[in-house]
Amino acid sequence: MGGAFLLAWLVGEGIIIYRSVKVQGGPPWPGQLLAGTGAFAALAILAEAGPDARKIAITIAWGLNAAGFLALYTPATGTQNAAGQAMGQLTGTNAANQGWWGNVTGSSVKNTSVFPAGSGTCLPEGVIT
């Protein structure tokens, strides 16, 4: 592609990585980076249609970066559960949303058993064995 388009893609990936480290406290999920790359790949295909399409694709790419940058400093709003914790969104603070990285590396992960408690059988009650 070109220098402006490649730079827009790299800036976009940088915004995704920065947001992930800031909000989740760890590296981004691979799918987050893949989604960003997919959007820029689609714009690169559009840009191959001609010089006017290339200008439009570069403008859209930098527009996506501007939107991503502005989203870094916009407080998230949404639903909360009974404990007042945000559900299904990134809240902008590490304490409010530990994210998957905190769950993997944090000491708050409890060891739990995956085996059912009870009489030692996996069958539901009332089933004749």
N, CA, C and O atoms as CSV, one atom per row, in Angstrom:
chain,resi,resn,atom,element,x,y,z
A,1,MET,N,N,0.868,-1.163,0.000
A,1,MET,CA,C,0.000,0.000,0.000
A,1,MET,C,C,0.902,1.209,0.000
A,1,MET,O,O,1.787,1.288,-0.852
A,2,GLY,N,N,0.741,2.116,0.864
A,2,GLY,CA,C,1.565,3.313,0.859
A,2,GLY,C,C,1.976,3.682,2.266
A,2,GLY,O,O,1.572,3.047,3.240
A,3,GLY,N,N,2.783,4.715,2.353
A,3,GLY,CA,C,3.285,5.142,3.647
A,3,GLY,C,C,2.202,5.643,4.584
A,3,GLY,O,O,2.201,5.315,5.771
A,4,ALA,N,N,1.268,6.446,4.051
A,4,ALA,CA,C,0.208,7.001,4.897
A,4,ALA,C,C,-0.721,5.911,5.412
A,4,ALA,O,O,-1.164,5.948,6.560
A,5,PHE,N,N,-1.008,4.949,4.558
A,5,PHE,CA,C,-1.913,3.875,4.961
A,5,PHE,C,C,-1.239,2.942,5.963
A,5,PHE,O,O,-1.862,2.532,6.942
A,6,LEU,N,N,0.014,2.608,5.729
A,6,LEU,CA,C,0.765,1.754,6.651
A,6,LEU,C,C,0.912,2.428,8.006
A,6,LEU,O,O,0.778,1.776,9.041
A,7,LEU,N,N,1.184,3.721,8.009
A,7,LEU,CA,C,1.295,4.462,9.260
A,7,LEU,C,C,-0.043,4.483,10.002
A,7,LEU,O,O,-0.071,4.364,11.227
A,8,ALA,N,N,-1.140,4.633,9.276
A,8,ALA,CA,C,-2.465,4.613,9.908
A,8,ALA,C,C,-2.732,3.263,10.565
A,8,ALA,O,O,-3.283,3.210,11.665
A,9,TRP,N,N,-2.352,2.178,9.909
A,9,TRP,CA,C,-2.542,0.845,10.482
A,9,TRP,C,C,-1.704,0.677,11.753
A,9,TRP,O,O,-2.199,0.173,12.761
A,10,LEU,N,N,-0.432,1.101,11.704
A,10,LEU,CA,C,0.431,0.961,12.878
A,10,LEU,C,C,-0.063,1.812,14.048
A,10,LEU,O,O,-0.011,1.372,15.196
A,11,VAL,N,N,-0.534,3.013,13.769
A,11,VAL,CA,C,-1.083,3.867,14.826
A,11,VAL,C,C,-2.340,3.221,15.410
A,11,VAL,O,O,-2.543,3.243,16.624
A,12,GLY,N,N,-3.174,2.651,14.557
A,12,GLY,CA,C,-4.379,1.977,15.034
A,12,GLY,C,C,-4.060,0.800,15.944
A,12,GLY,O,O,-4.701,0.624,16.980
A,13,GLU,N,N,-3.079,-0.003,15.566
A,13,GLU,CA,C,-2.674,-1.129,16.417
A,13,GLU,C,C,-2.086,-0.619,17.736
A,13,GLU,O,O,-2.302,-1.222,18.787
A,14,GLY,N,N,-1.350,0.483,17.680
A,14,GLY,CA,C,-0.805,1.073,18.904
A,14,GLY,C,C,-1.893,1.547,19.848
A,14,GLY,O,O,-1.775,1.390,21.063
A,15,ILE,N,N,-2.953,2.128,19.298
A,15,ILE,CA,C,-4.080,2.569,20.122
A,15,ILE,C,C,-4.746,1.367,20.777
A,15,ILE,O,O,-5.098,1.428,21.955
A,16,ILE,N,N,-4.924,0.283,20.042
A,16,ILE,CA,C,-5.528,-0.921,20.600
A,16,ILE,C,C,-4.668,-1.470,21.734
A,16,ILE,O,O,-5.194,-1.840,22.784
A,17,ILE,N,N,-3.366,-1.527,21.537
A,17,ILE,CA,C,-2.462,-2.049,22.564
A,17,ILE,C,C,-2.466,-1.137,23.786
A,17,ILE,O,O,-2.538,-1.622,24.915
A,18,TYR,N,N,-2.392,0.167,23.579
A,18,TYR,CA,C,-2.385,1.107,24.705
A,18,TYR,C,C,-3.667,0.996,25.518
A,18,TYR,O,O,-3.631,0.967,26.748
A,19,ARG,N,N,-4.799,0.936,24.825
A,19,ARG,CA,C,-6.089,0.843,25.522
A,19,ARG,C,C,-6.181,-0.447,26.321
A,19,ARG,O,O,-6.688,-0.453,27.442
A,20,SER,N,N,-5.696,-1.530,25.750
A,20,SER,CA,C,-5.743,-2.800,26.442
A,20,SER,C,C,-4.886,-2.782,27.703
A,20,SER,O,O,-5.315,-3.261,28.753
A,21,VAL,N,N,-3.683,-2.234,27.605
A,21,VAL,CA,C,-2.803,-2.178,28.773
A,21,VAL,C,C,-3.376,-1.235,29.823
A,21,VAL,O,O,-3.304,-1.518,31.019
A,22,LYS,N,N,-3.942,-0.124,29.385
A,22,LYS,CA,C,-4.486,0.857,30.316
A,22,LYS,C,C,-5.723,0.329,31.034
A,22,LYS,O,O,-5.851,0.485,32.248
A,23,VAL,N,N,-6.627,-0.288,30.296
A,23,VAL,CA,C,-7.910,-0.694,30.865
A,23,VAL,C,C,-7.861,-2.097,31.447
A,23,VAL,O,O,-8.314,-2.316,32.571
A,24,GLN,N,N,-7.320,-3.045,30.701
A,24,GLN,CA,C,-7.306,-4.436,31.147
A,24,GLN,C,C,-6.111,-4.757,32.025
A,24,GLN,O,O,-6.126,-5.749,32.754
A,25,GLY,N,N,-5.090,-3.942,31.965
A,25,GLY,CA,C,-3.899,-4.199,32.748
A,25,GLY,C,C,-3.005,-5.271,32.150
A,25,GLY,O,O,-2.186,-5.850,32.863
A,26,GLY,N,N,-3.138,-5.546,30.879
A,26,GLY,CA,C,-2.322,-6.562,30.232
A,26,GLY,C,C,-2.402,-6.454,28.725
A,26,GLY,O,O,-3.046,-5.550,28.194
A,27,PRO,N,N,-1.755,-7.369,28.042
A,27,PRO,CA,C,-1.757,-7.302,26.580
A,27,PRO,C,C,-3.149,-7.569,26.006
A,27,PRO,O,O,-3.995,-8.168,26.669
A,28,PRO,N,N,-3.379,-7.122,24.778
A,28,PRO,CA,C,-4.703,-7.331,24.176
A,28,PRO,C,C,-4.914,-8.784,23.775
A,28,PRO,O,O,-3.967,-9.540,23.559
A,29,TRP,N,N,-6.179,-9.144,23.684
A,29,TRP,CA,C,-6.524,-10.448,23.141
A,29,TRP,C,C,-6.072,-10.467,21.685
A,29,TRP,O,O,-6.069,-9.425,21.029
A,30,PRO,N,N,-5.693,-11.625,21.173
A,30,PRO,CA,C,-5.317,-11.682,19.757
A,30,PRO,C,C,-6.456,-11.247,18.839
A,30,PRO,O,O,-6.213,-10.676,17.776
A,31,GLY,N,N,-7.677,-11.508,19.237
A,31,GLY,CA,C,-8.824,-11.113,18.422
A,31,GLY,C,C,-8.982,-9.615,18.307
A,31,GLY,O,O,-9.489,-9.119,17.301
A,32,GLN,N,N,-8.549,-8.878,19.337
A,32,GLN,CA,C,-8.625,-7.424,19.259
A,32,GLN,C,C,-7.688,-6.902,18.171
A,32,GLN,O,O,-8.067,-6.042,17.376
A,33,LEU,N,N,-6.483,-7.420,18.144
A,33,LEU,CA,C,-5.535,-6.999,17.112
A,33,LEU,C,C,-5.975,-7.481,15.733
A,33,LEU,O,O,-5.802,-6.777,14.738
A,34,LEU,N,N,-6.541,-8.680,15.679
A,34,LEU,CA,C,-6.996,-9.229,14.411
A,34,LEU,C,C,-8.154,-8.414,13.847
A,34,LEU,O,O,-8.227,-8.195,12.637
A,35,ALA,N,N,-9.053,-7.967,14.706
A,35,ALA,CA,C,-10.181,-7.156,14.238
A,35,ALA,C,C,-9.698,-5.830,13.667
A,35,ALA,O,O,-10.186,-5.383,12.629
A,36,GLY,N,N,-8.747,-5.203,14.339
A,36,GLY,CA,C,-8.187,-3.953,13.814
A,36,GLY,C,C,-7.484,-4.159,12.490
A,36,GLY,O,O,-7.647,-3.365,11.563
A,37,THR,N,N,-6.702,-5.222,12.399
A,37,THR,CA,C,-6.006,-5.527,11.155
A,37,THR,C,C,-7.000,-5.849,10.042
A,37,THR,O,O,-6.789,-5.468,8.891
A,38,GLY,N,N,-8.076,-6.544,10.381
A,38,GLY,CA,C,-9.097,-6.873,9.393
A,38,GLY,C,C,-9.765,-5.628,8.824
A,38,GLY,O,O,-10.040,-5.554,7.626
A,39,ALA,N,N,-10.026,-4.651,9.690
A,39,ALA,CA,C,-10.642,-3.411,9.223
A,39,ALA,C,C,-9.712,-2.672,8.256
A,39,ALA,O,O,-10.147,-2.160,7.225
A,40,PHE,N,N,-8.431,-2.628,8.609
A,40,PHE,CA,C,-7.481,-1.954,7.722
A,40,PHE,C,C,-7.231,-2.757,6.451
A,40,PHE,O,O,-6.970,-2.170,5.401
A,41,ALA,N,N,-7.304,-4.074,6.519
A,41,ALA,CA,C,-7.160,-4.897,5.314
A,41,ALA,C,C,-8.323,-4.651,4.363
A,41,ALA,O,O,-8.133,-4.576,3.149
A,42,ALA,N,N,-9.529,-4.524,4.914
A,42,ALA,CA,C,-10.687,-4.228,4.071
A,42,ALA,C,C,-10.528,-2.857,3.402
A,42,ALA,O,O,-10.872,-2.682,2.234
A,43,LEU,N,N,-10.006,-1.902,4.153
A,43,LEU,CA,C,-9.766,-0.584,3.557
A,43,LEU,C,C,-8.664,-0.644,2.498
A,43,LEU,O,O,-8.715,0.094,1.514
A,44,ALA,N,N,-7.669,-1.512,2.689
A,44,ALA,CA,C,-6.608,-1.661,1.683
A,44,ALA,C,C,-7.163,-2.240,0.392
A,44,ALA,O,O,-6.741,-1.853,-0.697
A,45,ILE,N,N,-8.103,-3.162,0.509
A,45,ILE,CA,C,-8.736,-3.717,-0.695
A,45,ILE,C,C,-9.531,-2.627,-1.411
A,45,ILE,O,O,-9.512,-2.534,-2.638
A,46,LEU,N,N,-10.231,-1.802,-0.626
A,46,LEU,CA,C,-10.971,-0.687,-1.212
A,46,LEU,C,C,-10.019,0.281,-1.915
A,46,LEU,O,O,-10.345,0.809,-2.978
A,47,ALA,N,N,-8.855,0.512,-1.331
A,47,ALA,CA,C,-7.902,1.468,-1.884
A,47,ALA,C,C,-7.330,1.027,-3.219
A,47,ALA,O,O,-6.832,1.859,-3.978
A,48,GLU,N,N,-7.390,-0.262,-3.522
A,48,GLU,CA,C,-6.854,-0.762,-4.788
A,48,GLU,C,C,-7.755,-0.438,-5.978
A,48,GLU,O,O,-7.370,-0.689,-7.120
A,49,ALA,N,N,-8.937,0.110,-5.736
A,49,ALA,CA,C,-9.878,0.396,-6.818
A,49,ALA,C,C,-9.459,1.595,-7.666
A,49,ALA,O,O,-9.881,1.713,-8.816
A,50,GLY,N,N,-8.654,2.463,-7.126
A,50,GLY,CA,C,-8.219,3.632,-7.899
A,50,GLY,C,C,-7.713,4.724,-6.990
A,50,GLY,O,O,-7.740,4.584,-5.767
A,51,PRO,N,N,-7.244,5.825,-7.587
A,51,PRO,CA,C,-6.671,6.898,-6.772
A,51,PRO,C,C,-7.693,7.594,-5.871
A,51,PRO,O,O,-7.375,7.972,-4.743
A,52,ASP,N,N,-8.907,7.758,-6.366
A,52,ASP,CA,C,-9.936,8.385,-5.523
A,52,ASP,C,C,-10.323,7.469,-4.367
A,52,ASP,O,O,-10.529,7.926,-3.243
A,53,ALA,N,N,-10.420,6.181,-4.652
A,53,ALA,CA,C,-10.752,5.228,-3.598
A,53,ALA,C,C,-9.631,5.162,-2.561
A,53,ALA,O,O,-9.887,4.949,-1.376
A,54,ARG,N,N,-8.400,5.343,-3.008
A,54,ARG,CA,C,-7.268,5.328,-2.073
A,54,ARG,C,C,-7.368,6.501,-1.106
A,54,ARG,O,O,-7.116,6.339,0.088
A,55,LYS,N,N,-7.730,7.668,-1.600
A,55,LYS,CA,C,-7.894,8.836,-0.734
A,55,LYS,C,C,-9.004,8.608,0.284
A,55,LYS,O,O,-8.873,8.967,1.455
A,56,ILE,N,N,-10.089,8.011,-0.174
A,56,ILE,CA,C,-11.212,7.733,0.726
A,56,ILE,C,C,-10.801,6.716,1.789
A,56,ILE,O,O,-11.125,6.887,2.964
A,57,ALA,N,N,-10.091,5.660,1.387
A,57,ALA,CA,C,-9.677,4.623,2.334
A,57,ALA,C,C,-8.716,5.183,3.378
A,57,ALA,O,O,-8.823,4.840,4.556
A,58,ILE,N,N,-7.790,6.029,2.973
A,58,ILE,CA,C,-6.848,6.631,3.924
A,58,ILE,C,C,-7.588,7.559,4.886
A,58,ILE,O,O,-7.283,7.593,6.078
A,59,THR,N,N,-8.551,8.302,4.372
A,59,THR,CA,C,-9.341,9.193,5.234
A,59,THR,C,C,-10.132,8.385,6.258
A,59,THR,O,O,-10.186,8.753,7.432
A,60,ILE,N,N,-10.739,7.294,5.825
A,60,ILE,CA,C,-11.498,6.442,6.756
A,60,ILE,C,C,-10.557,5.816,7.785
A,60,ILE,O,O,-10.900,5.725,8.964
A,61,ALA,N,N,-9.373,5.386,7.345
A,61,ALA,CA,C,-8.416,4.771,8.266
A,61,ALA,C,C,-8.009,5.749,9.362
A,61,ALA,O,O,-7.993,5.392,10.540
A,62,TRP,N,N,-7.678,6.985,8.979
A,62,TRP,CA,C,-7.307,7.970,9.994
A,62,TRP,C,C,-8.508,8.378,10.830
A,62,TRP,O,O,-8.346,8.749,11.993
A,63,GLY,N,N,-9.718,8.320,10.262
A,63,GLY,CA,C,-10.926,8.582,11.045
A,63,GLY,C,C,-11.145,7.523,12.107
A,63,GLY,O,O,-11.546,7.835,13.228
A,64,LEU,N,N,-10.880,6.266,11.756
A,64,LEU,CA,C,-10.977,5.196,12.760
A,64,LEU,C,C,-9.964,5.413,13.883
A,64,LEU,O,O,-10.272,5.185,15.053
A,65,ASN,N,N,-8.762,5.851,13.528
A,65,ASN,CA,C,-7.758,6.132,14.546
A,65,ASN,C,C,-8.184,7.288,15.446
A,65,ASN,O,O,-7.984,7.240,16.660
A,66,ALA,N,N,-8.769,8.322,14.854
A,66,ALA,CA,C,-9.241,9.450,15.662
A,66,ALA,C,C,-10.339,9.003,16.621
A,66,ALA,O,O,-10.357,9.408,17.783
A,67,ALA,N,N,-11.247,8.173,16.134
A,67,ALA,CA,C,-12.314,7.671,17.000
A,67,ALA,C,C,-11.749,6.800,18.122
A,67,ALA,O,O,-12.190,6.894,19.268
A,68,GLY,N,N,-10.782,5.962,17.792
A,68,GLY,CA,C,-10.155,5.132,18.824
A,68,GLY,C,C,-9.411,5.962,19.851
A,68,GLY,O,O,-9.448,5.655,21.042
A,69,PHE,N,N,-8.733,7.015,19.402
A,69,PHE,CA,C,-8.017,7.892,20.325
A,69,PHE,C,C,-8.987,8.622,21.241
A,69,PHE,O,O,-8.736,8.724,22.442
A,70,LEU,N,N,-10.089,9.130,20.702
A,70,LEU,CA,C,-11.072,9.825,21.528
A,70,LEU,C,C,-11.750,8.878,22.509
A,70,LEU,O,O,-12.142,9.293,23.599
A,71,ALA,N,N,-11.893,7.613,22.134
A,71,ALA,CA,C,-12.509,6.631,23.033
A,71,ALA,C,C,-11.620,6.330,24.233
A,71,ALA,O,O,-12.106,5.825,25.246
A,72,LEU,N,N,-10.323,6.632,24.138
A,72,LEU,CA,C,-9.430,6.406,25.279
A,72,LEU,C,C,-9.798,7.284,26.463
A,72,LEU,O,O,-9.603,6.884,27.611
A,73,TYR,N,N,-10.323,8.461,26.208
A,73,TYR,CA,C,-10.575,9.428,27.262
A,73,TYR,C,C,-12.054,9.693,27.498
A,73,TYR,O,O,-12.411,10.645,28.192
A,74,THR,N,N,-12.910,8.866,26.933
A,74,THR,CA,C,-14.341,8.987,27.141
A,74,THR,C,C,-14.759,7.970,28.181
A,74,THR,O,O,-14.484,6.783,28.005
A,75,PRO,N,N,-15.413,8.382,29.262
A,75,PRO,CA,C,-15.830,7.400,30.263
A,75,PRO,C,C,-16.904,6.481,29.704
A,75,PRO,O,O,-17.827,6.926,29.022
A,76,ALA,N,N,-16.775,5.209,29.996
A,76,ALA,CA,C,-17.747,4.224,29.518
A,76,ALA,C,C,-18.971,4.241,30.417
A,76,ALA,O,O,-18.862,4.452,31.625
A,77,THR,N,N,-20.115,4.022,29.834
A,77,THR,CA,C,-21.354,3.921,30.604
A,77,THR,C,C,-22.040,2.638,30.203
A,77,THR,O,O,-21.788,2.106,29.122
A,78,GLY,N,N,-22.883,2.150,31.043
A,78,GLY,CA,C,-23.594,0.922,30.726
A,78,GLY,C,C,-24.271,0.351,31.946
A,78,GLY,O,O,-24.466,1.046,32.943
A,79,THR,N,N,-24.626,-0.904,31.870
A,79,THR,CA,C,-25.346,-1.558,32.954
A,79,THR,C,C,-24.375,-2.026,34.026
A,79,THR,O,O,-23.192,-2.248,33.770
A,80,GLN,N,N,-24.907,-2.168,35.225
A,80,GLN,CA,C,-24.122,-2.664,36.341
A,80,GLN,C,C,-24.885,-3.800,37.002
A,80,GLN,O,O,-26.114,-3.845,36.956
A,81,ASN,N,N,-24.149,-4.713,37.614
A,81,ASN,CA,C,-24.797,-5.793,38.338
A,81,ASN,C,C,-25.135,-5.324,39.746
A,81,ASN,O,O,-24.951,-4.150,40.068
A,82,ALA,N,N,-25.629,-6.228,40.587
A,82,ALA,CA,C,-26.078,-5.871,41.925
A,82,ALA,C,C,-24.946,-5.332,42.793
A,82,ALA,O,O,-25.190,-4.524,43.689
A,83,ALA,N,N,-23.719,-5.764,42.543
A,83,ALA,CA,C,-22.582,-5.303,43.336
A,83,ALA,C,C,-22.032,-3.977,42.829
A,83,ALA,O,O,-21.065,-3.466,43.395
A,84,GLY,N,N,-22.618,-3.405,41.781
A,84,GLY,CA,C,-22.157,-2.139,41.251
A,84,GLY,C,C,-20.995,-2.275,40.286
A,84,GLY,O,O,-20.363,-1.279,39.934
A,85,GLN,N,N,-20.704,-3.493,39.854
A,85,GLN,CA,C,-19.610,-3.706,38.923
A,85,GLN,C,C,-20.134,-3.604,37.499
A,85,GLN,O,O,-21.247,-4.037,37.199
A,86,ALA,N,N,-19.329,-3.035,36.644
A,86,ALA,CA,C,-19.727,-2.871,35.249
A,86,ALA,C,C,-19.819,-4.229,34.573
A,86,ALA,O,O,-19.011,-5.122,34.829
A,87,MET,N,N,-20.808,-4.371,33.713
A,87,MET,CA,C,-21.017,-5.626,32.998
A,87,MET,C,C,-20.793,-5.415,31.516
A,87,MET,O,O,-21.387,-4.519,30.916
A,88,GLY,N,N,-19.935,-6.237,30.917
A,88,GLY,CA,C,-19.798,-6.284,29.471
A,88,GLY,C,C,-19.144,-5.085,28.829
A,88,GLY,O,O,-19.388,-4.825,27.651
A,89,GLN,N,N,-18.322,-4.340,29.550
A,89,GLN,CA,C,-17.667,-3.200,28.949
A,89,GLN,C,C,-16.364,-2.936,29.675
A,89,GLN,O,O,-16.124,-3.461,30.762
A,90,LEU,N,N,-15.543,-2.133,29.075
A,90,LEU,CA,C,-14.322,-1.678,29.717
A,90,LEU,C,C,-14.628,-0.342,30.361
A,90,LEU,O,O,-15.181,0.546,29.713
A,91,THR,N,N,-14.275,-0.187,31.632
A,91,THR,CA,C,-14.699,1.002,32.363
A,91,THR,C,C,-13.677,2.110,32.378
A,91,THR,O,O,-14.013,3.238,32.740
A,92,GLY,N,N,-12.454,1.840,32.003
A,92,GLY,CA,C,-11.449,2.882,31.994
A,92,GLY,C,C,-10.577,2.887,33.232
A,92,GLY,O,O,-9.576,3.602,33.277
A,93,THR,N,N,-10.936,2.104,34.238
A,93,THR,CA,C,-10.090,2.021,35.432
A,93,THR,C,C,-9.709,0.573,35.661
A,93,THR,O,O,-10.522,-0.332,35.475
A,94,ASN,N,N,-8.494,0.364,36.057
A,94,ASN,CA,C,-7.991,-0.982,36.276
A,94,ASN,C,C,-8.664,-1.630,37.475
A,94,ASN,O,O,-8.887,-2.840,37.471
A,95,ALA,N,N,-8.995,-0.849,38.505
A,95,ALA,CA,C,-9.612,-1.418,39.700
A,95,ALA,C,C,-11.031,-1.898,39.415
A,95,ALA,O,O,-11.464,-2.909,39.967
A,96,ALA,N,N,-11.757,-1.180,38.559
A,96,ALA,CA,C,-13.138,-1.550,38.281
A,96,ALA,C,C,-13.241,-2.728,37.335
A,96,ALA,O,O,-14.219,-3.474,37.381
A,97,ASN,N,N,-12.252,-2.907,36.480
A,97,ASN,CA,C,-12.314,-3.976,35.501
A,97,ASN,C,C,-10.947,-4.638,35.411
A,97,ASN,O,O,-10.067,-4.146,34.705
A,98,GLN,N,N,-10.762,-5.732,36.108
A,98,GLN,CA,C,-9.486,-6.429,36.119
A,98,GLN,C,C,-9.135,-6.986,34.748
A,98,GLN,O,O,-7.958,-7.082,34.404
A,99,GLY,N,N,-10.127,-7.347,33.973
A,99,GLY,CA,C,-9.858,-7.909,32.661
A,99,GLY,C,C,-9.312,-9.322,32.748
A,99,GLY,O,O,-9.077,-9.843,33.838
A,100,TRP,N,N,-9.119,-9.924,31.615
A,100,TRP,CA,C,-8.678,-11.318,31.598
A,100,TRP,C,C,-7.248,-11.454,32.095
A,100,TRP,O,O,-6.907,-12.485,32.674
A,101,TRP,N,N,-6.401,-10.454,31.891
A,101,TRP,CA,C,-5.007,-10.580,32.297
A,101,TRP,C,C,-4.886,-10.625,33.821
A,101,TRP,O,O,-4.073,-11.376,34.361
A,102,GLY,N,N,-5.688,-9.826,34.503
A,102,GLY,CA,C,-5.685,-9.860,35.965
A,102,GLY,C,C,-6.171,-11.194,36.491
A,102,GLY,O,O,-5.693,-11.672,37.520
A,103,ASN,N,N,-7.117,-11.796,35.795
A,103,ASN,CA,C,-7.611,-13.103,36.210
A,103,ASN,C,C,-6.564,-14.186,36.020
A,103,ASN,O,O,-6.504,-15.136,36.802
A,104,VAL,N,N,-5.744,-14.055,34.997
A,104,VAL,CA,C,-4.729,-15.066,34.732
A,104,VAL,C,C,-3.552,-14.925,35.682
A,104,VAL,O,O,-3.040,-15.921,36.193
A,105,THR,N,N,-3.123,-13.700,35.919
A,105,THR,CA,C,-1.907,-13.478,36.692
A,105,THR,C,C,-2.155,-13.117,38.138
A,105,THR,O,O,-1.232,-13.189,38.948
A,106,GLY,N,N,-3.366,-12.730,38.492
A,106,GLY,CA,C,-3.640,-12.263,39.844
A,106,GLY,C,C,-3.711,-13.397,40.847
A,106,GLY,O,O,-3.897,-14.562,40.493
A,107,SER,N,N,-3.559,-13.027,42.100
A,107,SER,CA,C,-3.643,-14.021,43.165
A,107,SER,C,C,-5.073,-14.232,43.624
A,107,SER,O,O,-5.322,-15.039,44.520
A,108,SER,N,N,-6.020,-13.518,43.022
A,108,SER,CA,C,-7.407,-13.657,43.429
A,108,SER,C,C,-8.086,-14.870,42.796
A,108,SER,O,O,-9.240,-15.160,43.109
A,109,VAL,N,N,-7.395,-15.574,41.922
A,109,VAL,CA,C,-7.970,-16.756,41.296
A,109,VAL,C,C,-7.951,-17.887,42.320
A,109,VAL,O,O,-6.899,-18.241,42.852
A,110,LYS,N,N,-9.115,-18.441,42.586
A,110,LYS,CA,C,-9.225,-19.504,43.576
A,110,LYS,C,C,-9.134,-20.860,42.887
A,110,LYS,O,O,-9.609,-21.040,41.766
A,111,ASN,N,N,-8.519,-21.797,43.576
A,111,ASN,CA,C,-8.487,-23.166,43.071
A,111,ASN,C,C,-9.843,-23.793,43.329
A,111,ASN,O,O,-10.299,-23.860,44.470
A,112,THR,N,N,-10.472,-24.241,42.286
A,112,THR,CA,C,-11.775,-24.863,42.427
A,112,THR,C,C,-11.745,-26.235,41.792
A,112,THR,O,O,-10.938,-26.510,40.904
A,113,SER,N,N,-12.617,-27.072,42.250
A,113,SER,CA,C,-12.722,-28.420,41.722
A,113,SER,C,C,-13.751,-28.445,40.616
A,113,SER,O,O,-14.781,-27.775,40.700
A,114,VAL,N,N,-13.480,-29.209,39.588
A,114,VAL,CA,C,-14.441,-29.327,38.497
A,114,VAL,C,C,-15.295,-30.579,38.647
A,114,VAL,O,O,-16.164,-30.845,37.816
A,115,PHE,N,N,-15.052,-31.343,39.700
A,115,PHE,CA,C,-15.816,-32.554,39.917
A,115,PHE,C,C,-17.041,-32.243,40.758
A,115,PHE,O,O,-16.971,-31.416,41.667
A,116,PRO,N,N,-18.170,-32.894,40.469
A,116,PRO,CA,C,-19.371,-32.627,41.258
A,116,PRO,C,C,-19.241,-33.204,42.656
A,116,PRO,O,O,-18.654,-34.267,42.858
A,117,ALA,N,N,-19.800,-32.482,43.614
A,117,ALA,CA,C,-19.810,-32.976,44.987
A,117,ALA,C,C,-20.995,-33.921,45.146
A,117,ALA,O,O,-21.974,-33.836,44.404
A,118,GLY,N,N,-20.901,-34.796,46.093
A,118,GLY,CA,C,-22.034,-35.682,46.340
A,118,GLY,C,C,-21.609,-37.121,46.478
A,118,GLY,O,O,-20.562,-37.430,47.048
A,119,SER,N,N,-22.437,-37.993,45.948
A,119,SER,CA,C,-22.262,-39.420,46.197
A,119,SER,C,C,-21.225,-40.047,45.285
A,119,SER,O,O,-21.044,-41.264,45.338
A,120,GLY,N,N,-20.551,-39.301,44.469
A,120,GLY,CA,C,-19.521,-39.865,43.620
A,120,GLY,C,C,-20.012,-40.252,42.242
A,120,GLY,O,O,-19.250,-40.814,41.455
A,121,THR,N,N,-21.245,-39.970,41.933
A,121,THR,CA,C,-21.782,-40.252,40.607
A,121,THR,C,C,-22.067,-38.954,39.869
A,121,THR,O,O,-22.364,-37.939,40.498
A,122,CYS,N,N,-21.982,-38.971,38.587
A,122,CYS,CA,C,-22.249,-37.783,37.785
A,122,CYS,C,C,-23.674,-37.732,37.282
A,122,CYS,O,O,-24.040,-36.803,36.561
A,123,LEU,N,N,-24.474,-38.695,37.641
A,123,LEU,CA,C,-25.854,-38.727,37.182
A,123,LEU,C,C,-26.716,-37.844,38.060
A,123,LEU,O,O,-26.450,-37.718,39.255
A,124,PRO,N,N,-27.741,-37.230,37.494
A,124,PRO,CA,C,-28.647,-36.395,38.298
A,124,PRO,C,C,-29.412,-37.267,39.283
A,124,PRO,O,O,-29.543,-38.478,39.103
A,125,GLU,N,N,-29.908,-36.623,40.317
A,125,GLU,CA,C,-30.679,-37.352,41.319
A,125,GLU,C,C,-31.944,-37.929,40.675
A,125,GLU,O,O,-32.538,-37.320,39.786
A,126,GLY,N,N,-32.332,-39.093,41.135
A,126,GLY,CA,C,-33.525,-39.735,40.648
A,126,GLY,C,C,-33.292,-40.650,39.453
A,126,GLY,O,O,-34.223,-41.328,39.017
A,127,VAL,N,N,-32.087,-40.690,38.914
A,127,VAL,CA,C,-31.790,-41.560,37.790
A,127,VAL,C,C,-31.361,-42.911,38.360
A,127,VAL,O,O,-30.464,-42.976,39.200
A,128,ILE,N,N,-31.985,-43.959,37.916
A,128,ILE,CA,C,-31.679,-45.300,38.408
A,128,ILE,C,C,-30.433,-45.813,37.708
A,128,ILE,O,O,-30.342,-45.799,36.480
A,129,THR,N,N,-29.481,-46.263,38.500
A,129,THR,CA,C,-28.243,-46.779,37.901
A,129,THR,C,C,-28.193,-48.271,37.999
A,129,THR,O,O,-27.226,-48.887,37.549
